[in-house]
Amino acid sequence: MKDLLKQLLFFILGCLLLWGVWRYMGRDQPVGELGTSKWQCASYTPFIEDEAPWQMAYNQLKIPRERVEADLKVLAEHFDCVRLYSVTGLSFIPEIARATGLKLMLGAWVNGSPKDTWKEIRQMVLMAKDNQDVVKAVIVGNETLLRKEVSDEELVDYIRYVKKSLPKMPVTYADVWEFWLKYPKVAPVVDFVTIHILPYWEDEPVGIDNAIPHVEKIYNQLQAAFPDKKIMIGETGWPSFGRMREEAFPSLVNQAKFVRGVVALAHEKGWDYNLIEAFDQKWKRNSEGAVGGNWGLFFQDRKPKPIFNSFVSNYPYQILLLCSVGLFLLMLAGARFFSSVLLNWKTFIILSVTSFVLVYQAYEFFYASRYVSEWVFGAIFLLLGFLVALNIENKNFLSFRMLFIALVLHVSLTMLFDARYRMFPWAGLVPLALATVFIPQNNSEHKKFNTLFGILLVFVNFFILINETIFNWQSNLWVIFSIVVAICLLYPGLSLPLRRRWVKALCIFVIAVTAASLVRYRLMEPAALNDICRADTIPWWCTLRQNTGLLIHFRFFERIALSFAVLSLVFKRPLYFYIGVLFSGMGMVLYNFDFAALAFVVCALYLALSPQVSCKNSSLPEPER
């Protein structure tokens, strides 16, 4: 009876703690008043679910007129105009805009294909000529110079053609503000300068507290650079969900604060502006990660975000609280059934914290996952956290812990080599850190694993910290929990000497990363090589560049790396191991991140699980020299 009451008290205490945490995280925060009944313009793309613009370019998708009519009717309640990035498949939109009272800024998509570009431009010109009462301006290209798809001379020729075809229509080009300064030939030929100011995407990201002053600073800088031109902010906004970039934290609250702040500033200063964007666009996750699909002022299902309310909450805490309490109850029952554990303070802390962080992480994975592989990864990550916490007093704990540590190293490697668009699943790492701290393992059987993976976790996360800076609290938590796990691994394992094979593997990996970096930054990425390789006479290294690009596109490096890594683990052959290390280093630098990082982890497992060679028994082979 006494034990039953004790368990009941622990459960009630856990529920109260979960309620308090979720209530605080889901609290309504004031973001101010709207300030105006209508805003100027919003970027509009009509896609839903997995639809994407390239499907329209290849006639694989036709946008229903009824959808556009419904979308513009919703937008007309909040905006005076909408901006389009392409006119393909939307020839009927001026008629709908006229009926809803909206103005249009038509855009022609300019890319590296002259045939496709001219087709876009000519269609835009025809639409603008026939609908001058609705079309307020035309935009020839969007961030084309940023994508390095055309030269500034080519872009100027396109703009001059449009100006000649539409002598009474304002004509502009839109790009990130730095590129107007990098390519000064473009500004003289446009009627006004359209700049994109996105504090989140700056090379040095700007946090929400400094975002509005940053917009004003950049606007004034561009106005000073082009004093005879009117400046329009063609894109500005803030994402409602995604990974942090230094101080810039995507959230519903921060999105509301930024949009209201920048609109108030623009109305005060008399600026023209366009907000990005009307509706969340899922297809952008393919190139920008989770954050790319969450810039909309409306969700993808066309329901408004709380940005239009006076108070905004980042989390639906009631639903998440119920999920956490349910998980807590499930873990209590599971611990009692599988491990015969009665709840004490140690298990209470681990299970209650785990029931919070796993639900939080599941919420993050739900919005961040795009492909089947990402859903599977999220499920495995959460399952391992659940099993580690559930088996703290069970003999299976070590097995689950080793699998989880291998997965954490894989995530850390992808964060290091492909950081820009990946989320930090720091919350899901908490159960491993807690269990490792509360239940130290001194089992000599796993000393090699502990030493190797502990050293790798410290090394990789040190560079993650440098790359992300201390201002990114998401990466800070990931690094902290990873280092905690690493220290617990190393403490009983530091006495194990570093084997010669480890040193060889490290040298091969450093050579591979160095060589791949030279290929990436000297051969693949320089914009100056684009024009040379498009010329009639193509140097040999342009052919090499093209073939390397094909190898990268077809994931050659990561496929080879993973194949040889698995072979080394199965057949215990050092040659396969070294080839796996070589190609994993090349793959992680040359854009083949995921499987290359997995191959590196498999190679590390080969080192950790290969039998220890001893000199004491003459019947055993001598150590490798």
C-alpha positions in Angstrom: 0.0 0.0 0.0 2.8 2.4 0.9 4.6 1.6 -2.4 1.3 2.2 -4.3 0.8 5.6 -2.7 4.4 6.5 -3.5 4.0 5.6 -7.1 0.7 7.6 -7.3 2.4 10.7 -5.8 5.2 10.4 -8.3 2.7 10.2 -11.1 0.7 13.2 -9.9 3.9 15.2 -9.4 5.1 14.3 -12.9 1.7 15.4 -14.4 1.9 18.7 -12.6 5.5 19.3 -13.8 4.4 18.5 -17.4 1.5 20.8 -17.2 3.6 23.7 -15.9 6.3 23.3 -18.6 3.8 23.0 -21.5 1.7 25.8 -20.1 4.7 28.1 -20.0 5.9 27.1 -23.5 2.4 27.5 -25.0 1.5 30.8 -23.3 0.0 33.6 -25.3 2.5 36.3 -26.0 1.6 39.9 -26.9 2.7 41.0 -30.4 1.0 44.3 -30.7 -1.9 45.6 -32.9 -2.1 45.3 -36.7 -1.9 49.0 -37.1 -3.6 49.0 -40.5 -6.6 47.2 -41.9 -4.8 46.2 -45.1 -1.2 45.6 -46.0 0.4 46.4 -49.4 1.5 43.2 -51.2 2.2 39.5 -50.6 4.0 36.9 -52.7 1.7 34.4 -54.1 2.3 30.9 -55.5 -0.7 28.6 -55.9 0.8 25.3 -54.9 -0.5 22.8 -52.3 0.9 19.5 -50.9 3.8 18.3 -53.1 3.0 20.5 -56.1 6.1 22.4 -57.3 6.8 25.1 -59.9 9.0 22.8 -62.0 6.0 20.6 -62.6 4.2 23.5 -64.3 7.3 24.2 -66.4 7.2 20.7 -67.8 3.4 20.7 -68.2 3.0 18.1 -65.5 0.6 20.3 -63.4 -2.3 22.5 -64.1 -3.5 24.8 -61.4 -7.3 24.8 -61.1 -8.9 28.2 -61.7 -11.2 27.6 -58.7 -8.2 27.4 -56.4 -6.8 30.7 -57.5 -10.2 32.4 -57.2 -10.5 31.1 -53.6 -6.9 32.1 -52.8 -7.2 35.7 -54.1 -10.5 36.2 -52.4 -8.8 35.3 -49.1 -5.9 37.6 -49.8 -8.0 40.5 -50.9 -9.3 40.8 -47.3 -5.8 41.6 -46.1 -3.8 42.9 -49.1 -4.0 45.4 -51.9 -1.8 43.4 -54.4 0.0 40.1 -55.0 3.3 39.4 -56.5 3.8 36.5 -59.0 7.2 34.9 -59.7 6.1 33.2 -62.9 3.1 33.5 -65.3 3.2 30.0 -66.7 -0.2 28.4 -66.3 -1.7 31.5 -64.8 -3.0 33.4 -67.8 -6.4 33.7 -66.2 -5.2 35.4 -63.0 -5.6 39.1 -64.2 -9.3 38.5 -64.6 -9.6 37.0 -61.1 -7.6 39.9 -59.6 -9.8 42.4 -61.3 -12.9 40.8 -59.8 -11.4 40.7 -56.3 -10.0 44.2 -56.4 -6.4 43.2 -56.3 -3.5 44.6 -58.3 -0.8 42.4 -59.7 3.0 42.5 -59.9 3.7 40.1 -62.7 7.0 38.2 -62.7 8.9 36.3 -65.5 11.1 33.5 -64.3 14.5 34.0 -65.7 16.9 31.0 -65.6 19.9 29.6 -67.4 17.8 28.4 -70.4 17.3 31.2 -72.9 14.4 29.2 -74.6 12.4 28.9 -71.3 13.3 32.5 -70.3 12.1 34.1 -73.6 8.9 32.0 -73.4 8.2 33.4 -69.9 9.0 37.0 -70.9 6.9 37.0 -74.0 3.9 35.6 -72.1 4.3 38.1 -69.3 4.5 41.0 -71.8 1.2 39.8 -73.5 -0.5 39.6 -70.1 0.7 43.0 -69.0 -0.4 44.6 -72.3 -3.9 43.2 -72.1 -4.4 44.0 -68.4 -2.8 47.4 -67.7 -5.6 48.3 -65.4 -4.7 45.5 -63.1 -0.9 45.0 -63.5 1.0 47.7 -61.6 4.5 46.6 -62.5 6.5 43.7 -64.1 9.5 41.9 -62.6 12.1 40.5 -65.0 13.7 37.7 -63.0 13.9 36.8 -59.3 17.3 36.2 -57.6 18.8 35.1 -61.0 22.1 36.7 -60.2 22.1 35.1 -56.8 21.6 31.7 -58.4 24.4 32.5 -61.0 22.1 31.4 -63.9 22.7 34.4 -66.1 25.3 37.2 -66.3 24.4 40.8 -65.6 24.8 41.6 -69.3 22.3 38.9 -70.3 19.9 40.2 -67.6 20.2 43.8 -68.8 19.3 42.6 -72.3 16.1 40.9 -71.0 15.1 44.0 -69.1 15.6 46.3 -72.1 13.5 44.1 -74.3 10.6 44.2 -71.7 10.9 48.0 -71.3 10.8 48.4 -75.1 7.7 46.2 -75.3 6.0 47.9 -72.4 6.9 51.5 -72.6 4.2 52.7 -70.1 4.7 49.9 -67.5 7.2 50.1 -64.6 9.8 47.4 -65.0 12.2 46.1 -62.4 14.4 43.1 -61.3 14.3 41.5 -57.9 17.2 40.2 -55.9 18.8 40.1 -52.5 20.1 43.5 -51.6 23.8 42.7 -51.8 23.5 41.7 -55.5 22.3 45.1 -56.5 25.6 46.4 -55.1 27.7 43.6 -56.7 26.1 44.1 -60.2 25.8 47.9 -60.6 25.0 47.6 -64.3 21.4 46.5 -63.6 20.1 49.5 -61.6 20.4 52.1 -64.4 18.0 50.1 -66.7 15.2 49.5 -64.3 12.5 51.9 -63.3 12.8 51.1 -59.6 15.1 48.8 -57.5 13.4 45.8 -55.9 15.4 44.4 -53.0 15.0 41.4 -50.7 15.8 41.9 -47.0 15.4 38.7 -45.0 17.2 39.0 -41.7 17.0 35.3 -41.1 18.9 34.4 -44.3 21.6 37.0 -44.0 25.2 35.7 -44.2 25.4 36.9 -40.6 21.8 36.1 -39.4 20.0 38.8 -37.4 17.9 38.0 -34.4 14.4 39.2 -34.0 15.3 42.0 -31.5 17.5 43.7 -34.2 15.6 42.6 -37.3 13.5 45.8 -37.8 16.5 48.2 -37.4 18.4 45.9 -39.8 15.7 46.3 -42.4 15.8 50.1 -42.0 19.6 50.2 -42.2 19.7 48.1 -45.4 16.9 50.2 -47.0 18.8 53.4 -46.3 22.0 51.9 -47.6 20.4 51.0 -50.9 18.7 54.3 -51.2 22.1 56.0 -50.7 23.6 53.8 -53.4 20.9 54.5 -55.9 19.6 58.0 -55.0 17.8 58.5 -58.3 15.8 55.3 -58.1 12.8 54.4 -55.9 13.4 51.4 -53.7 10.9 48.7 -53.1 11.3 45.9 -50.6 10.3 43.0 -52.8 10.6 40.3 -50.1 10.7 40.6 -46.4 9.4 38.2 -43.7 10.2 35.8 -41.0 9.7 32.0 -40.9 7.3 30.5 -38.3 9.1 27.2 -37.9 12.6 25.7 -38.6 16.1 25.6 -37.4 17.9 28.5 -35.7 20.6 30.4 -37.6 22.7 31.9 -34.9 20.3 34.3 -33.1 17.5 34.1 -35.7 14.8 31.8 -34.2 11.8 30.9 -36.4 8.6 30.8 -34.5 5.0 32.0 -34.8 5.6 34.7 -32.2 8.7 36.0 -33.9 7.0 36.0 -37.3 4.1 38.1 -35.9 6.5 40.5 -34.2 8.6 41.0 -37.4 5.8 41.3 -39.9 3.9 43.9 -37.7 7.1 45.8 -37.0 8.2 46.0 -40.6 4.8 47.0 -41.8 4.5 49.7 -39.2 8.0 51.0 -40.2 7.1 50.9 -43.9 3.9 52.9 -43.4 5.7 55.4 -41.2 8.5 55.9 -43.9 6.2 55.7 -46.9 8.0 52.6 -48.3 6.6 50.2 -50.9 6.9 46.6 -49.7 5.9 43.0 -50.4 5.7 40.3 -47.7 6.9 36.8 -48.3 4.7 35.0 -48.5 0.9 34.4 -48.7 0.7 30.7 -48.0 3.2 28.1 -46.7 4.8 26.2 -49.6 5.8 22.6 -48.8 7.9 22.2 -52.0 10.4 24.7 -50.7 11.5 22.2 -48.0 13.3 20.2 -50.8 15.9 23.0 -51.2 15.7 24.9 -47.9 14.8 22.3 -45.2 11.8 22.7 -42.9 12.2 26.5 -42.6 11.6 26.9 -46.4 8.0 25.7 -46.2 7.0 28.0 -43.3 7.3 31.6 -44.5 3.6 31.9 -45.2 1.2 34.2 -43.4 -1.4 31.5 -43.9 -0.9 27.7 -43.4 -0.8 25.6 -46.5 -4.5 24.6 -45.9 -5.2 28.4 -46.3 -6.1 28.8 -42.6 -4.6 32.1 -41.2 -1.7 31.9 -38.8 -2.2 33.7 -35.5 -0.1 36.5 -37.0 -3.4 38.4 -37.3 -4.2 38.1 -33.6 -3.0 40.4 -30.8 -1.6 37.4 -28.8 0.3 34.5 -30.3 1.3 31.1 -28.9 4.1 29.0 -30.3 2.7 25.6 -29.2 -0.7 24.0 -28.9 0.1 23.1 -25.3 -3.2 21.3 -24.5 -2.6 18.6 -27.2 1.1 18.3 -26.4 0.4 18.1 -22.7 -2.1 15.2 -23.2 0.5 13.4 -25.3 3.2 13.9 -22.7 1.0 12.6 -19.8 0.0 9.6 -21.9 3.6 8.9 -22.7 4.5 9.3 -19.0 1.9 6.8 -18.0 3.0 4.4 -20.8 6.6 4.6 -19.6 5.7 4.0 -16.0 3.8 0.8 -17.0 6.6 -0.2 -19.4 9.4 0.2 -16.8 7.4 -1.8 -14.3 6.6 -4.6 -16.8 10.0 -4.9 -18.5 12.4 -4.0 -15.7 10.3 -4.5 -12.6 11.3 -1.0 -11.5 9.4 0.9 -8.9 9.5 4.6 -9.3 12.2 6.4 -7.4 13.7 9.8 -7.7 16.3 8.7 -10.3 13.7 6.9 -12.6 11.2 9.7 -11.9 13.5 12.3 -13.3 14.5 10.2 -16.4 10.9 9.1 -17.2 9.2 12.5 -16.6 11.8 14.5 -18.6 11.7 11.9 -21.3 7.9 12.1 -21.6 8.3 15.9 -22.2 11.3 16.0 -24.6 10.1 13.1 -26.8 6.7 14.7 -27.4 8.5 18.0 -28.1 10.8 16.3 -30.5 8.0 14.4 -32.2 6.3 17.8 -32.7 9.5 19.1 -34.4 9.9 16.0 -36.5 6.2 16.2 -37.6 6.8 19.7 -39.2 10.3 19.1 -40.4 10.0 15.7 -42.1 9.6 15.7 -45.9 10.6 12.3 -47.3 10.0 8.7 -46.1 13.6 8.5 -45.1 13.2 11.5 -42.7 10.0 10.1 -41.2 11.8 6.8 -40.6 14.8 8.6 -39.1 12.5 10.5 -36.8 10.7 7.3 -35.7 14.0 5.5 -35.0 15.4 8.5 -33.1 12.3 8.7 -30.9 12.1 5.0 -30.4 15.7 4.7 -29.2 15.2 7.5 -26.8 12.1 5.7 -25.5 13.9 2.4 -25.2 17.0 3.9 -23.5 14.8 5.5 -20.9 12.6 2.4 -20.4 15.5 0.0 -20.0 17.7 1.9 -17.5 17.7 -1.1 -15.1 17.6 -3.7 -17.8 20.3 -5.7 -19.5 19.2 -4.3 -22.9 20.3 -0.8 -21.9 23.8 -1.1 -23.3 22.6 -2.3 -26.7 20.1 0.5 -27.1 22.6 3.0 -25.8 25.3 2.0 -28.3 22.8 2.2 -31.2 21.6 5.6 -30.1 25.2 6.9 -29.7 26.0 5.7 -33.3 22.9 7.6 -34.5 23.9 10.7 -32.6 27.4 10.6 -34.3 25.6 10.3 -37.7 23.4 13.4 -37.0 26.4 15.3 -35.7 28.4 14.6 -38.9 25.5 15.8 -41.1 25.2 18.9 -39.0 28.8 19.6 -39.5 29.0 19.1 -43.2 25.5 20.1 -44.2 24.3 22.5 -41.5 22.3 25.2 -43.3 19.0 23.5 -43.6 19.0 20.7 -40.9 17.1 20.8 -37.6 18.9 20.1 -34.3 17.0 17.2 -32.7 18.4 18.2 -29.3 15.3 17.3 -27.3 15.4 13.7 -28.4 19.0 13.4 -27.2 18.1 14.2 -23.6 17.1 10.7 -22.6 20.4 9.3 -23.7 22.3 12.0 -21.8 20.3 11.5 -18.6 20.5 7.7 -18.7 24.3 7.9 -19.4 24.8 10.2 -16.5 22.6 8.4 -14.0 23.8 4.9 -15.0 27.6 5.0 -15.7 28.9 1.9 -17.4 32.4 0.6 -16.7 32.1 -2.5 -18.7 35.5 -3.2 -20.2 33.9 -5.1 -23.1 32.9 -1.7 -24.6 36.0 0.3 -23.9 37.0 0.6 -27.5 33.5 1.7 -28.5 33.4 4.2 -25.6 36.8 5.7 -26.4 36.4 6.0 -30.2 32.8 7.3 -30.2 33.5 9.6 -27.2 36.5 11.2 -29.0 34.5 11.6 -32.3 31.6 13.2 -30.6 33.8 15.7 -28.8 35.7 16.5 -32.0 32.7 16.9 -34.3 30.6 18.9 -31.9 33.4 21.3 -31.1 33.3 22.3 -34.8 29.5 22.5 -34.8 29.8 25.0 -31.9 32.2 27.1 -33.8 30.1 27.0 -37.0 26.8 27.8 -35.3 28.2 30.2 -32.7 27.1 30.4 -29.1 24.1 32.5 -30.0 22.2 29.4 -31.4 20.6 27.9 -28.3 19.4 24.9 -30.4 22.9 23.9 -31.5 24.2 24.7 -28.0 21.8 22.2 -26.4 22.7 19.6 -29.0 26.4 20.2 -28.4 26.1 20.2 -24.6 24.1 16.9 -24.4 26.5 15.3 -27.0 29.5 16.3 -24.9 27.9 15.0 -21.7 27.4 11.6 -23.4 31.0 11.8 -24.7 32.5 12.5 -21.3 30.6 9.6 -19.7 31.9 7.4 -22.5 35.5 8.6 -22.2 35.8 8.5 -18.4 36.1 4.7 -18.1 37.7 4.3 -21.5 40.5 6.8 -21.7 43.1 4.2 -20.6 42.7 2.4 -23.9 45.7 3.4 -26.2 45.1 4.8 -29.6 45.7 2.0 -32.2 47.8 2.6 -35.3 44.8 1.8 -37.5 42.9 4.7 -36.0 45.8 7.1 -36.9 45.9 5.7 -40.5 42.1 6.2 -40.9 42.3 9.7 -39.5 45.0 10.6 -42.1 43.0 9.1 -44.9 39.9 11.0 -43.8 41.8 14.3 -43.6 43.3 13.8 -47.1 39.9 12.9 -48.5 38.2 16.0 -46.9 41.0 18.3 -48.1 40.9 16.9 -51.7 37.1 17.1 -51.8 37.2 20.7 -50.5 39.6 21.7 -53.3 37.2 20.1 -55.8 34.2 21.8 -54.3 35.5 25.3 -53.8 37.9 25.5 -56.7 36.1 23.5 -59.4 32.4 23.2 -58.6 31.3 26.4 -57.0 33.2 29.4 -58.5 30.7 31.5 -60.5 33.5 32.7 -62.8 33.7 29.2 -64.3 30.1 29.2 -65.5 30.6 31.5 -68.5 33.9 29.7 -69.4 32.2 26.3 -69.4 29.3 27.6 -71.5 31.7 28.7 -74.3 32.2 26.9 -77.6 35.7 25.9 -76.7 35.5 23.9 -73.5 38.7 23.3 -71.5 39.4 19.8 -70.2 38.6 20.8 -66.6 35.1 21.8 -67.7 34.5 18.3 -68.8 35.9 17.1 -65.4 33.6 19.6 -63.7 30.6 18.2 -65.6 31.4 14.6 -64.9 32.0 15.3 -61.2 28.7 17.0 -61.1 27.1 13.9 -62.5 28.8 11.7 -59.9 27.5 14.0 -57.2 24.0 14.1 -58.6 23.8 10.3 -58.7 25.1 10.0 -55.2 28.2 8.1 -56.3 30.5 9.0 -53.4 28.0 8.1 -50.6 27.0 4.9 -52.3 30.6 3.7 -52.7 31.4 4.8 -49.1 28.4 3.0 -47.6 29.0 -0.2 -49.7 32.7 -0.5 -48.6 31.9 0.4 -45.0 29.3 -2.4 -44.8 31.7 -4.8 -46.5 34.4 -3.9 -43.9 32.0 -4.6 -41.0 30.9 -7.9 -42.5 34.2 -9.3 -43.8 36.6 -7.6 -41.4 38.9 -6.5 -44.2 41.0 -3.4 -43.5 41.2 -2.5 -47.2 37.4 -2.1 -47.4 37.5 -0.1 -44.2 40.0 2.4 -45.6 38.1 2.8 -48.9 34.9 3.4 -46.9 36.7 6.1 -44.8 38.1 7.7 -48.0 34.8 8.0 -49.8 32.9 9.0 -46.7 35.1 12.0 -46.3 34.7 12.9 -50.0 31.0 12.4 -49.9 30.4 14.6 -46.8 32.1 17.5 -48.5 30.7 16.9 -52.0 27.0 17.1 -51.1 26.4 13.4 -50.5 25.9 14.0 -46.8 23.5 11.4 -45.4 24.8 8.0 -46.5 28.4 9.3 -46.4 28.0 10.2 -42.7 26.3 6.8 -42.1 29.3 5.1 -43.8 31.6 6.9 -41.5 29.7 5.7 -38.5 29.8 2.1 -39.8 33.5 2.4 -40.3 33.8 3.6 -36.7 31.8 0.6 -35.6 34.2 -1.6 -37.5 37.1 -0.1 -35.5 35.2 -0.3 -32.2 34.0 -3.9 -32.7 37.1 -5.4 -34.3 38.9 -7.8 -31.9 41.7 -6.5 -29.8 45.1 -7.9 -30.9 47.4 -9.0 -28.1 51.1 -9.6 -28.1 51.0 -11.7 -24.9 49.8 -14.8 -26.6 52.2 -16.1 -29.2 49.5 -18.1 -31.0 47.8 -14.9 -32.0 48.9 -12.8 -35.0 51.2 -9.8 -34.3 49.7 -6.3 -34.2 49.4 -4.5 -37.4 52.5 -2.5 -38.2 
